[in-house]
Amino acid sequence: MLRLLNIEIHKLKNSRASKILIFVYFALLTSIALIAAIKFDIGPIQFHLAEQGIFNFPYIWHFNTFIAAFFKFFLLLVIVSMMANEYSNKTLKQNLIDGLSKKEFVLSKFYTVVLFAFVSTLFVFGVSMVLGLIYSDYNEVSIIFSDLEYLIAFFVKLTGFFSFGLFLGVLIKRSAFAVGAMLVWFFAETIGYNIFKWNLFKGTDVADYIFQFAPLKAMWNLIDEPFSRLNAVKTLANQIGEDISTDYGIQIYEIAIVLGWTAIFIYGSFYLLKIRDL
């Protein structure tokens, strides 16, 4: 595994665009800390976002993993360009000539995907821990280390998403078109879900049941939005008579669905390479 990872890391070191995108990605993850500085002063109304409890343990694990997941598109560009460069630079053929099997080639990419997801998870853990220790009203050890399953869901979510990007990179060969295909798939899922939800099966949960098995929707479902958990939002909802209570926990079956798609994407990447005349 380490040998295959070293091959990919060496390639990334020689790609200036990849290094810039990786730097921007982790800089954006760090920028979550800037949320603490957001203040609104409108006449007598003073609103400090950090004082609303968004950095309280254990809520911070939910909030930060949800926000950080939006930045994953920067690493998606690295994944698809990493695969596209294999075709444009002829390194894929050279790797196979040098004795690397197609299975090992795909595994080297998958290991890189897992490494990106793992380092991202560790980074979010570190940023969240620092922010929590500074701003949280609750610093008991049992509270700090509760709800860490959101980090597991975050790792699985990134692994699945990057594996999808890898598959599209293998399928389409060009990074721009691969990213475009991801966007087309996203819009297709979104439009399909809304048609089922608000037209075909309005007033039922049929759309949610069906689309929980769609890849991007399954990844989205792993971490529910955290904003309705805030006391200020709950208070406002109660005042207008709205019930926004929901189950925010990480569901094992949702993780299983994403892991299933991850396996499909990785095997699909291998199968495409296997049947292609390179």
Secondary structure as UniProt FT lines:
FT   HELIX           2..13
FT   HELIX           16..30
FT   HELIX           31..37
FT   STRAND          39..42
FT   TURN            43..44
FT   STRAND          45..48
FT   HELIX           49..52
FT   TURN            53..55
FT   TURN            57..58
FT   HELIX           59..68
FT   HELIX           69..71
FT   HELIX           72..88
FT   HELIX           91..97
FT   TURN            98..99
FT   HELIX           102..135
FT   HELIX           141..144
FT   HELIX           149..172
FT   HELIX           175..195
FT   HELIX           196..200
FT   TURN            201..203
FT   HELIX           206..211
FT   TURN            212..213
FT   HELIX           215..221
FT   HELIX           227..229
FT   HELIX           231..239
FT   TURN            240..241
FT   HELIX           252..275
//
